């Protein structure tokens, strides 16, 4: 309903990037450029300075951006007020999740959410925790779900539930009958880990720093980009690893992997992270409330 040219301009101005704006709006970059040029022609002035592959707002651009911000706040207030009167919840959200969460937690949560609110559109982006936090910071996504602590104090972080991490080995491994493994036990074997920037990798590094001097003593033989790849390498006898217990339920049932608790134990939070917004769409509130209820029920059932 709001002027599309203004919405596109506002997104480019907020991100200071045509590429990031195109990704956020699910448009092509030429289409974004066209909409901005249309608005510049309407005002008969440049809104952006473009130099050396960088863009910045002109004085007129800053003025338009300030008014656009007020316009969209009022527009969202109007939309929410009408939706509350009619009881209708519609709209769309872009959610980002780290790989583990996207593969093992979100399908059930989002499936149940869509059953309750079929008119809400959900777009999902998958990256490691570092990438998801960056997307939230840049407003590329509305809500992130991550598996590691978030350092940016300007973001809102809401804990969902705890996730238990375990060591995994193949069933014929010398340690397969153990009830727990210590840090010293992990040093004896080739270690398979996630890539830098992964929430799992970050949590393991922090854990090792607490129980010893740090992760450098690990005999890292492979760095892989997904939980599935890590599990496959361990099943093939290429080393041991530490993963979320939620990611190996199928393998434990099939008997292709053995999970062993760590001593001391290792748990981490799954958390929602989003911008501190002065006004938030009702659809965002509905999703957060639904997700918190889902997480609370998950904890009580586990």
Buried (B, 14 or more C-beta within 10 A) or exposed (E): EBBEBBBBBBBBBBBBBBEBBBBBBEBEBEEBBEBBBEBBEEEEBBBBEEEEEEBEBBEBBEBBBEEBBEBBEEBBEEBBEEBEEEEEBBBEBBBBBBBBBBBBBBEEBBEBBEEEBEEBEBEBBBBBBBBBBBBBBBBBBBBBBBBBBBEEEEBBBBEBBEBBBBBBBBEEBEBEEBEBBBBEBBEEBBBBBBBEBBBBBBBBBBBBEEBBEEBEBBEEBBBBEBBEBBBBBBBEEBBBBBBBBBBBEEBBEEEBBBBBBBBEEBEBBBBBBBBEEEEBBBBBEBBBEBBBEBBEEBEEEE
